[in-house]
Amino acid sequence: MRCAVVTKIADGFEESIFDTLASVDKALEFGFGSFSIIELMFFKEEKSKLKTNLSFFNAIQKASKRNFDWVFFLEGNQLLFKEAFKVAQNHLRNLDALWGENAVWDKSSIQMGEQNPKTFQSEKGYKKSRGYKALNDNPFIKLKSLIDISVHLAPQDQNWKNYSDLLWSSCNCKKIESPFVADRLDLF
């Protein structure tokens, strides 16, 4: 399986991207999990939400043209846990999307999110757990599933809440307790 790590670079985070890339390097050194190829792809956050959505969609199309099977989403202000790919390998079989727990890093410690429940694997569990609010924006998603649901969203409606709602209502999704990334509090 091939995985594209689609990374958004937002204004103000151009410097932190180097720490993000270093965390990706550490994760790759730790292991590829069930992926044979993992590549980084970047897109720039634009001032216009519609342009950002189009940049995101173009990154997805680029990943599709390059025959990736999965995409993982990472932002330029986040750090990837070194175990992320290996943890994911235990869950990806028979799934269309996989989310990890939310975590934050503040230079001295990592704190886990406070979402309840920490795991679920059904649309009912998704809705019961406050839906999108119980997730982060860093899932592994089977690229074919993402493209299939994208056709149901106009460019102005392409956001994580709408993508998540469609994925959980029409695909096989799961949220696990292990985090894949940590948001950096030192940048806010």
C-alpha positions in Angstrom: 0.0 0.0 0.0 1.1 3.5 -0.8 0.4 6.5 1.5 0.6 10.2 0.8 1.1 12.4 3.8 -0.8 15.5 2.7 0.6 18.5 4.7 -1.1 21.9 4.9 1.3 24.9 5.3 -0.6 27.8 6.9 0.5 31.4 7.1 2.7 31.9 10.2 3.8 28.2 10.3 6.5 28.3 7.6 9.2 27.9 10.3 7.5 25.2 12.2 7.2 23.0 9.1 10.9 22.0 9.7 9.9 20.5 13.1 7.0 18.8 11.4 9.2 17.3 8.7 11.7 16.1 11.4 8.9 14.3 13.2 7.9 12.6 9.9 11.5 11.5 9.4 11.6 10.0 12.9 8.3 8.1 12.2 9.7 6.8 8.9 12.9 5.6 10.6 10.7 3.8 13.2 8.8 2.0 10.5 6.5 2.2 7.5 3.9 -0.1 9.1 1.9 -1.7 6.3 2.8 0.9 3.8 5.4 0.1 1.1 5.8 3.8 0.1 5.1 7.0 2.1 5.6 10.4 0.5 5.0 13.9 1.6 2.8 16.2 -0.4 2.2 19.9 0.4 -0.5 22.4 -0.1 -0.6 26.0 0.9 -3.5 27.5 2.9 -4.8 30.5 1.1 -6.4 33.6 2.4 -9.7 32.6 0.7 -11.4 29.5 2.2 -12.5 28.5 -1.3 -9.0 28.7 -2.6 -7.7 26.6 0.4 -10.4 24.0 -0.4 -9.4 24.0 -4.0 -5.7 23.6 -3.0 -6.7 20.7 -0.7 -8.8 19.1 -3.5 -5.8 19.5 -6.0 -3.5 17.8 -3.5 -6.0 14.9 -3.3 -6.2 14.7 -7.1 -2.4 14.7 -7.3 -2.3 11.8 -4.9 -4.8 10.0 -7.0 -2.9 10.5 -10.2 0.3 9.2 -8.5 -1.6 6.0 -7.5 -1.6 6.4 -3.7 -4.0 4.1 -1.8 -4.2 6.1 1.4 -3.8 9.7 2.5 -2.9 10.9 5.9 -3.4 14.6 6.8 -0.8 16.6 8.8 -0.6 20.3 9.4 2.6 22.4 9.5 2.0 23.1 13.2 1.8 19.5 14.3 4.3 16.8 15.2 3.8 13.2 14.0 4.3 10.5 16.7 7.0 8.1 15.6 4.7 5.1 16.1 1.9 6.5 13.9 2.4 4.3 10.8 3.0 1.1 12.9 -0.1 1.8 15.1 -2.2 2.4 12.0 -1.2 -0.9 10.4 -3.0 -2.8 13.1 -6.3 -1.2 12.1 -6.4 -0.3 8.4 -7.5 -3.6 7.1 -11.2 -3.4 6.1 -11.4 0.3 7.0 -12.0 3.3 4.9 -10.8 5.9 7.5 -9.0 5.8 10.8 -8.7 8.6 13.4 -6.4 8.7 16.4 -7.0 10.5 19.7 -6.3 14.2 20.0 -3.1 15.3 21.7 -1.2 18.5 22.4 2.4 19.2 23.0 3.6 22.2 25.1 7.5 21.7 25.1 7.4 19.9 28.4 4.7 17.3 28.1 2.1 15.7 25.8 -1.5 15.8 27.0 -4.2 13.7 25.6 -7.5 15.1 24.4 -10.6 15.0 26.6 -13.1 13.5 24.1 -15.5 10.9 25.2 -15.6 8.2 24.2 -12.0 7.8 23.1 -12.9 5.0 20.7 -15.8 4.2 18.4 -16.5 2.4 15.2 -20.0 3.1 14.0 -22.0 6.0 12.7 -24.1 5.7 15.9 -20.9 6.0 18.0 -19.8 9.0 15.9 -23.0 10.8 16.4 -23.2 9.9 20.1 -19.7 11.3 20.7 -20.6 14.7 19.3 -19.6 13.8 15.8 -16.9 15.9 14.2 -16.0 17.6 17.6 -14.7 14.2 18.9 -12.2 13.9 16.0 -9.1 15.7 14.9 -8.2 16.6 11.3 -5.6 14.0 11.0 -7.1 10.7 9.7 -5.8 8.0 7.5 -8.3 7.8 4.7 -8.5 5.4 1.8 -8.1 7.6 -1.2 -10.8 6.0 -3.3 -13.3 6.5 -0.4 -12.3 10.2 -0.1 -12.7 10.8 -3.8 -16.0 9.0 -3.9 -17.5 11.3 -1.2 -15.9 14.4 -2.6 -18.3 14.4 -5.5 -21.1 15.0 -3.1 -19.6 18.3 -1.8 -19.5 21.6 -3.7 -16.1 23.3 -3.3 -17.4 25.8 -0.7 -18.7 22.8 1.4 -15.5 20.9 1.4 -14.4 21.0 5.0 -13.5 18.5 7.7 -16.9 18.4 9.3 -18.7 17.6 6.0 -16.1 15.1 5.0 -16.3 13.4 8.4 -20.1 13.3 8.4 -20.1 11.7 4.9 -17.3 9.2 5.7 -19.0 8.0 8.9 -22.4 7.7 7.3 -21.2 5.8 4.2 -17.9 4.1 4.9 -16.2 1.8 7.5 -14.5 4.2 9.9 -12.9 3.9 13.3 -11.4 6.1 16.0 -8.7 4.6 18.3 -7.3 5.8 21.6 -3.7 6.1 20.3 -2.8 9.5 18.9 -1.1 10.0 15.5 -0.1 13.7 15.9 0.2 16.4 18.6 -0.8 20.0 18.1 1.9 22.4 19.2 0.7 24.8 21.8 3.9 26.9 21.6 2.8 28.2 18.3 -0.4 29.8 19.4 
